Amino acid sequence: MARQNHARLTHPLVREGGALRRASWDEALGVAATGIQRAVAAHGPTTFGIFSCSKATNEMNYFAQKFIRATVGSNNIDSCNRT
């Protein structure tokens, strides 16, 4: 029988006033999107990059590069395919 990891998060958390609190997925994703938008507005899209893994599926790697290029506006994408 598989052993459960009780330290694993089972719901999203957001920081409010320096403390973490439980949130809905919609709220947590909204907070993350707002943070990305603020960083891009303040520092430009190249402030972000993404690292994908050669062990991920082609579809996941495609999604990662599409997200960073089309949504964020950065070409900073790399992977461990060269190793």
DSSP file (Angstrom, degrees, kcal/mol; ACC not computed):
  #  RESIDUE AA STRUCTURE BP1 BP2  ACC     N-H-->O    O-->H-N    N-H-->O    O-->H-N    TCO  KAPPA ALPHA  PHI   PSI    X-CA   Y-CA   Z-CA
    1    1 A M              0   0    0      0, 0.0     2,-0.1     0, 0.0     0, 0.0   0.000 360.0 360.0 360.0 140.2    0.0    0.0    0.0
    2    2 A A        -     0   0    0      1,-0.1     2,-0.4     0, 0.0     0, 0.0  -0.406 360.0-125.1 -70.6 141.0    1.3    3.5   -0.9
    3    3 A R        -     0   0    0     -2,-0.1     2,-0.3     1,-0.0    -1,-0.1  -0.722  23.0-130.8 -86.3 133.4    2.4    5.7    2.0
    4    4 A Q        -     0   0    0     -2,-0.4     2,-0.8     1,-0.0     3,-0.0  -0.642   6.6-138.2 -86.1 141.0    0.7    9.1    2.2
    5    5 A N    >   -     0   0    0     -2,-0.3     3,-1.3     1,-0.1    -1,-0.0  -0.863  15.4-171.0 -97.1 104.7    2.8   12.2    2.5
    6    6 A H  T 3  S+     0   0    0     -2,-0.8    -1,-0.1     1,-0.3    -2,-0.0   0.574  80.6  65.0 -75.9  -8.3    0.9   14.3    5.1
    7    7 A A  T 3  S+     0   0    0      2,-0.1    -1,-0.3    -3,-0.0     2,-0.2   0.526  78.4 108.8 -88.0  -6.5    3.2   17.4    4.5
    8    8 A R  S <  S-     0   0    0     -3,-1.3     2,-0.2     1,-0.1    -4,-0.0  -0.475  76.8-114.2 -73.5 138.5    1.9   17.7    0.9
    9    9 A L        -     0   0    0     -2,-0.2    -1,-0.1     1,-0.1    -2,-0.1  -0.503  29.4-178.2 -70.7 138.6   -0.3   20.6    0.1
   10   10 A T        +     0   0    0      1,-0.2    -1,-0.1    -2,-0.2    -2,-0.0   0.375  67.9  28.3-117.5  -0.1   -3.9   19.6   -0.9
   11   11 A H  S    S-     0   0    0     13,-0.0    -1,-0.2    14,-0.0    13,-0.1  -0.979  91.2 -88.8-154.2 157.2   -5.3   23.1   -1.6
   12   12 A P        -     0   0    0      0, 0.0    11,-2.1     0, 0.0     2,-0.4  -0.344  35.7-156.2 -71.5 152.5   -3.9   26.5   -2.8
   13   13 A L  E     -A   22   0A   0      9,-0.2     2,-0.3    12,-0.0     9,-0.2  -0.963   4.9-164.7-125.3 144.6   -2.5   29.0   -0.3
   14   14 A V  E     -A   21   0A   0      7,-2.4     7,-2.4    -2,-0.4     2,-0.5  -0.960  24.1-118.3-126.2 149.5   -2.2   32.8   -0.8
   15   15 A R  E     +A   20   0A   0     -2,-0.3     2,-0.4     5,-0.2     5,-0.2  -0.740  34.0 173.8 -89.0 129.0   -0.2   35.2    1.3
   16   16 A E  E >  S-A   19   0A   0      3,-3.4     3,-1.4    -2,-0.5    -2,-0.0  -0.956  71.2 -14.5-137.5 115.5   -2.2   37.9    3.1
   17   17 A G  T 3  S-     0   0    0     -2,-0.4     3,-0.1     1,-0.3    -1,-0.1   0.824 129.0 -53.0  62.8  31.3   -0.5   40.2    5.6
   18   18 A G  T 3  S+     0   0    0      1,-0.3     2,-0.3     0, 0.0    -1,-0.3   0.332 121.4  96.2  88.5  -8.2    2.6   38.0    5.7
   19   19 A A  E <  S-A   16   0A   0     -3,-1.4    -3,-3.4    -5,-0.0     2,-0.3  -0.864  72.6-120.6-116.5 150.6    0.7   34.8    6.6
   20   20 A L  E     -A   15   0A   0     -2,-0.3     2,-0.3    -5,-0.2    -5,-0.2  -0.690  32.1-179.9 -87.6 140.2   -0.5   32.1    4.3
   21   21 A R  E     -A   14   0A   0     -7,-2.4    -7,-2.4    -2,-0.3     2,-0.1  -0.970  34.4 -94.3-137.5 155.6   -4.2   31.3    4.2
   22   22 A R  E     +A   13   0A   0     -2,-0.3     2,-0.3    -9,-0.2    -9,-0.2  -0.379  48.1 177.1 -67.1 142.7   -6.3   28.7    2.3
   23   23 A A        -     0   0    0    -11,-2.1     2,-0.1    -2,-0.1    -1,-0.0  -0.925  31.5-100.3-141.7 164.9   -7.8   30.0   -0.9
   24   24 A S     >  -     0   0    0     -2,-0.3     4,-2.5     1,-0.1     5,-0.2  -0.426  38.1-111.4 -78.3 163.4   -9.9   28.7   -3.8
   25   25 A W  H  > S+     0   0    0      1,-0.2     4,-2.7     2,-0.2     5,-0.3   0.908 118.6  53.3 -62.4 -41.3   -8.2   27.8   -7.1
   26   26 A D  H  > S+     0   0    0      1,-0.2     4,-2.0     2,-0.2    -1,-0.2   0.921 111.5  45.0 -60.6 -44.1   -9.8   30.7   -8.8
   27   27 A E  H  > S+     0   0    0      2,-0.2     4,-2.5     1,-0.2    -2,-0.2   0.936 113.8  49.0 -65.3 -45.9   -8.5   33.2   -6.2
   28   28 A A  H  X S+     0   0    0     -4,-2.5     4,-2.3     1,-0.2    -2,-0.2   0.909 112.6  47.1 -62.7 -43.1   -5.0   31.6   -6.2
   29   29 A L  H  X S+     0   0    0     -4,-2.7     4,-2.6     2,-0.2    -1,-0.2   0.869 111.4  52.5 -66.3 -35.6   -4.7   31.7   -9.9
   30   30 A G  H  X S+     0   0    0     -4,-2.0     4,-2.4    -5,-0.3    -2,-0.2   0.904 109.2  49.0 -63.8 -42.4   -5.9   35.3   -9.9
   31   31 A V  H  X S+     0   0    0     -4,-2.5     4,-2.1     2,-0.2    -2,-0.2   0.916 113.0  47.6 -63.0 -43.9   -3.3   36.3   -7.4
   32   32 A A  H  X S+     0   0    0     -4,-2.3     4,-2.3     2,-0.2    -2,-0.2   0.925 112.3  48.8 -63.6 -45.4   -0.6   34.6   -9.5
   33   33 A A  H  X S+     0   0    0     -4,-2.6     4,-2.6     1,-0.2    -2,-0.2   0.902 110.9  50.7 -62.5 -41.4   -1.8   36.2  -12.7
   34   34 A T  H  X S+     0   0    0     -4,-2.4     4,-2.4     1,-0.2    -1,-0.2   0.904 109.6  51.0 -63.0 -41.4   -1.9   39.7  -11.0
   35   35 A G  H  X S+     0   0    0     -4,-2.1     4,-2.2     2,-0.2    -2,-0.2   0.901 111.0  47.8 -62.9 -41.8    1.7   39.2   -9.7
   36   36 A I  H  X S+     0   0    0     -4,-2.3     4,-2.5     2,-0.2     5,-0.2   0.928 111.8  50.2 -64.3 -45.0    2.9   38.2  -13.2
   37   37 A Q  H  X S+     0   0    0     -4,-2.6     4,-2.4     1,-0.2    -2,-0.2   0.899 111.0  49.0 -61.4 -41.5    1.2   41.2  -14.8
   38   38 A R  H  X S+     0   0    0     -4,-2.4     4,-2.2     2,-0.2    -1,-0.2   0.915 111.9  48.2 -64.6 -43.1    2.7   43.6  -12.2
   39   39 A A  H  X S+     0   0    0     -4,-2.2     4,-2.8     2,-0.2     5,-0.4   0.909 112.7  48.0 -65.2 -42.0    6.2   42.2  -12.7
   40   40 A V  H  X S+     0   0    0     -4,-2.5     4,-2.2     1,-0.2    -1,-0.2   0.910 112.7  49.2 -64.7 -41.7    5.9   42.5  -16.5
   41   41 A A  H  < S+     0   0    0     -4,-2.4    -2,-0.2    -5,-0.2    -1,-0.2   0.879 118.4  39.5 -64.1 -37.7    4.6   46.0  -16.2
   42   42 A A  H  < S+     0   0    0     -4,-2.2    -2,-0.2    -5,-0.2    -1,-0.2   0.843 135.6  13.7 -81.4 -35.1    7.4   47.1  -13.9
   43   43 A H  H  < S-     0   0    0     -4,-2.8    -3,-0.2     1,-0.2    -2,-0.2   0.447 105.4-105.9-126.2  -3.3   10.3   45.2  -15.4
   44   44 A G    ><  -     0   0    0     -4,-2.2     3,-1.5    -5,-0.4    -1,-0.2  -0.040  41.9 -73.9  91.0 161.0    9.3   44.0  -18.9
   45   45 A P  G >  S+     0   0    0      0, 0.0     3,-1.7     0, 0.0    -1,-0.2   0.750 121.5  70.3 -67.0 -24.2    8.4   40.6  -20.2
   46   46 A T  G 3  S+     0   0    0      1,-0.3    -2,-0.1    -3,-0.2    27,-0.1   0.504  75.5  83.9 -75.7   1.0   12.0   39.3  -20.1
   47   47 A T  G <  S+     0   0    0     -3,-1.5     2,-0.3    -8,-0.1    -1,-0.3   0.687  88.9  65.8 -69.0 -16.3   11.9   39.4  -16.4
   48   48 A F    <   +     0   0    0     -3,-1.7    28,-0.4    -4,-0.1     2,-0.3  -0.796  58.9 165.6-108.3 149.8   10.3   35.9  -16.7
   49   49 A G        -     0   0    0     -2,-0.3     2,-0.4    26,-0.1    28,-0.2  -0.938  19.2-144.8-147.6 169.4   11.7   32.7  -18.0
   50   50 A I  E     -b   77   0B   0     26,-2.2    28,-1.9    -2,-0.3     2,-0.5  -0.997   0.4-154.3-141.6 145.3   10.7   29.1  -17.9
   51   51 A F  E     -b   78   0B   0     -2,-0.4     2,-0.2    26,-0.2    28,-0.2  -0.980  16.3-169.0-120.4 120.7   12.6   25.9  -17.7
   52   52 A S  E     -b   79   0B   0     26,-2.9    28,-0.8    -2,-0.5     2,-0.4  -0.667  17.2-121.8-107.8 167.1   11.0   22.7  -19.1
   53   53 A C    >   -     0   0    0     -2,-0.2     3,-1.5    26,-0.2     8,-0.1  -0.868   6.9-138.8-114.9 139.3   12.1   19.2  -18.8
   54   54 A S  T 3  S+     0   0    0     -2,-0.4    -1,-0.1     1,-0.3     7,-0.1   0.685 105.2  62.4 -67.0 -16.3   13.0   16.7  -21.4
   55   55 A K  T 3  S+     0   0    0      2,-0.1    -1,-0.3     3,-0.0     3,-0.1   0.588  86.8  91.9 -84.8 -10.1   11.1   14.0  -19.4
   56   56 A A  S <  S-     0   0    0     -3,-1.5    -4,-0.0     1,-0.1     2,-0.0  -0.358  91.1 -90.9 -75.8 164.2    7.9   16.0  -19.8
   57   57 A T     >  -     0   0    0      1,-0.1     4,-2.4    -2,-0.1     5,-0.2  -0.311  31.6-113.4 -70.7 159.0    5.6   15.2  -22.7
   58   58 A N  H  > S+     0   0    0      1,-0.2     4,-2.6     2,-0.2     5,-0.2   0.886 119.0  55.1 -57.8 -38.6    5.9   17.0  -26.0
   59   59 A E  H  > S+     0   0    0      2,-0.2     4,-2.5     1,-0.2    -1,-0.2   0.903 107.7  47.4 -63.9 -41.5    2.5   18.6  -25.3
   60   60 A M  H  > S+     0   0    0      2,-0.2     4,-2.3     1,-0.2    -2,-0.2   0.911 113.1  48.2 -67.5 -41.5    3.6   19.9  -21.9
   61   61 A N  H  X S+     0   0    0     -4,-2.4     4,-2.2     2,-0.2    -2,-0.2   0.890 111.8  50.5 -64.9 -38.6    6.8   21.3  -23.3
   62   62 A Y  H  X S+     0   0    0     -4,-2.6     4,-2.5    -5,-0.2    -2,-0.2   0.932 110.5  49.3 -62.6 -45.7    4.9   22.9  -26.2
   63   63 A F  H  X S+     0   0    0     -4,-2.5     4,-2.8     1,-0.2    -2,-0.2   0.901 109.2  53.0 -60.4 -41.3    2.4   24.5  -23.7
   64   64 A A  H  X S+     0   0    0     -4,-2.3     4,-2.2     1,-0.2     5,-0.2   0.936 113.0  42.0 -61.8 -47.5    5.3   25.8  -21.6
   65   65 A Q  H  X S+     0   0    0     -4,-2.2     4,-2.0     1,-0.2     5,-0.3   0.881 115.0  51.0 -69.7 -35.3    7.0   27.6  -24.5
   66   66 A K  H  X>S+     0   0    0     -4,-2.5     4,-2.7    -5,-0.2     5,-0.7   0.909 111.0  49.3 -66.1 -41.6    3.6   28.8  -25.9
   67   67 A F  I  X>S+     0   0    0     -4,-2.8     4,-1.6    -5,-0.2     5,-1.6   0.951 113.6  43.8 -61.6 -50.6    2.7   30.2  -22.4
   68   68 A I  I  <>S+     0   0    0     -4,-2.2     6,-2.7     3,-0.2     5,-0.9   0.862 122.5  38.3 -68.3 -34.6    5.9   32.1  -21.9
   69   69 A R  I  <5S+     0   0    0     -4,-2.0    -2,-0.2     4,-0.2    -3,-0.2   0.940 127.0  29.7 -80.8 -49.2    6.1   33.5  -25.5
   70   70 A A  I  <5S+     0   0    0     -4,-2.7    -3,-0.2    -5,-0.3    -2,-0.2   0.883 130.0  32.4 -82.6 -39.6    2.4   34.3  -26.2
   71   71 A T  I  <<S+     0   0    0     -4,-1.6    -3,-0.2    -5,-0.7    -4,-0.1   0.920 133.4  24.6 -86.1 -46.8    1.1   35.1  -22.7
   72   72 A V  I   <S-     0   0    0     -5,-1.6    -3,-0.2     2,-0.1    -4,-0.1   0.830  96.1-129.6 -89.5 -34.9    4.1   36.7  -21.0
   73   73 A G      < +     0   0    0     -5,-0.9     2,-0.4     1,-0.3    -4,-0.2   0.694  61.8 127.1  93.2  21.7    5.9   37.9  -24.1
   74   74 A S        -     0   0    0     -6,-2.7    -1,-0.3   -29,-0.1    -2,-0.1  -0.861  49.6-160.1-113.2 145.6    9.3   36.4  -23.2
   75   75 A N        +     0   0    0     -2,-0.4     2,-1.7   -27,-0.1    -6,-0.1   0.240  57.4 121.2-100.1  11.0   11.6   34.2  -25.3
   76   76 A N        +     0   0    0    -28,-0.4   -26,-2.2    -8,-0.2     2,-0.4  -0.569  35.3 135.4 -79.8  86.4   13.4   33.0  -22.2
   77   77 A I  E     +b   50   0B   0     -2,-1.7     2,-0.3   -28,-0.2   -26,-0.2  -0.999  21.3 163.5-134.9 137.5   12.8   29.3  -22.4
   78   78 A D  E     -b   51   0B   0    -28,-1.9   -26,-2.9    -2,-0.4     2,-0.3  -0.940  11.5-168.8-145.9 165.3   15.3   26.5  -21.8
   79   79 A S  E     -b   52   0B   0     -2,-0.3     3,-0.4   -28,-0.2   -26,-0.2  -0.917  36.5-109.8-149.0 174.3   15.3   22.8  -21.1
   80   80 A C  S >  S+     0   0    0    -28,-0.8     3,-1.2    -2,-0.3   -27,-0.1   0.080  78.5 115.3 -96.6  22.9   17.7   20.0  -20.1
   81   81 A N  T 3   +     0   0    0      1,-0.2    -1,-0.2     2,-0.1   -28,-0.0   0.754  67.0  63.4 -64.6 -24.4   17.6   18.4  -23.6
   82   82 A R  T 3         0   0    0     -3,-0.4    -1,-0.2     1,-0.2    -2,-0.1   0.671 360.0 360.0 -76.7 -16.6   21.3   19.1  -24.2
   83   83 A T    <         0   0    0     -3,-1.2    -1,-0.2     0, 0.0    -2,-0.1   0.484 360.0 360.0 -84.6 360.0   22.5   16.9  -21.3
